[in-house]
C-alpha cells in the first residue's frame, strides 16, 4: 500500500461520505462498500444523540461534511507536496497512539488521517462520548482497502506505542504528560477561537459569524468564544444577526447551561446582555462558558495588538476579514494544524 494508494483510498472515502450526506442513492453503488455498512452509518448518524445528547444528527452531518470537504485530490496533493513521504511501503512503520477528544463528533479525524497517510499504524483510544460513528469510519476504510485491517487498532488502553498524539483539557494534559512523556508526543490543551471585527461587516457576514459561534453548540476549540469590536461598533448589530439561531435554546442541555450561567452572573451582579438564548459579557477573559459569548472593544490597531499578545498562546484560530472567512471556522483545510503544530512533520520525523 504505497502513498499513491493511500491518497486514493482517502479520496474514495470522501466521495462515499459526500454521497451519504447528499442522500444520494448512488452511494449504494460504490462497489467496494457493503450496503449494510452504509445503512449502519446512516442509522448511527440519526440515533447517536440517544447516547450523547450533544451529538445531534445535524452536528454529526456537519462534521462529516467537513471531512468530505477536505478529502479531495487537489487539497491532498497541495497538502502533501512539501513533505518527504516515501512513495513505497517499505519504510519502518511506527505504532502511533491517538487519544481522541470527544467534545465534537470525529474531532480527531485529521490526526487519524495524518498517521495513516504518513505510512504509520494507528492505535486508537476513542472517547466514550464519541464511540458510535468512529467504528463506521474504520469499517469504510477497511472495505475500501483491506490493508487497513492490520493498520487500525481500536483499544481501551494505549500500549505498545512508539509515539502518542493526545488531545484534551488542560487538566487531562497533565495526565497525558505523566503517562506518555517518555514517548515522542503531541499533547494538546485547551484553546479558544476569536473573531476580530472592523465595524463595517455586512449583515450576511455577521450571520456567518453566528455559524462560527453556534455550530456544535460552541463546544469546539474552533468555535468563536470571544469577539473584538472597534469601540464605535454597536453590539446590537451582532445580537440581531444571531437571531436565526434562537431555536438552539430548545436543546435541553444547552438550555440548562444558559439558565445556569445567566443565574450565576446575575447573582454576582455582573453586567451582561442576553437575548433569550445567548449571554453577552464584556470582559478581558478569553474562555467563555457555554451559551455565553465574551466581547471586548479596542481603541486602535495598536490596542488590539496588545490585547492579542496577552492571549496569543491560547488562540486556536481567528475569524475575520483579514483571517479565516466568516462561517468557515469549522471547515479547516488539511494544512490548518491544531495548535499550529505540524502533525505530519512530527510523524515523518519518527522514521
Secondary structure, DSSP 8 states (H G I E B T S, - for coil): --HHHHHHHHHHHHHHHHHHHTT-GGGGG-TTS-HHHHHHHHHHHHHGGGT-TT--HHHHHHHHHHHHHH-SHHHHHHHHTTS---SSS-S---EEEEE---SSTTTTHHHHHHHHHTT-EEEEE--TTS-SSHHHHHHHHHHH-GGGGGTEEE-SS--S-SEEEEE--HHHHHHHHHHHTTSEEEEE---EEEEE--S---HHHHHHHHHHHHGGGG-STTSEEEEEEETTS-HHHHHHHGGGGGGGGGSHHHHHHHHHHHHHHHHTT--EEE-SS-EEEE-S-----TTEEEEEEESSHHHHHHHHHHHGGGEEEEEETTSB-TT-TT---TT--GGG--HHHHHHHH-
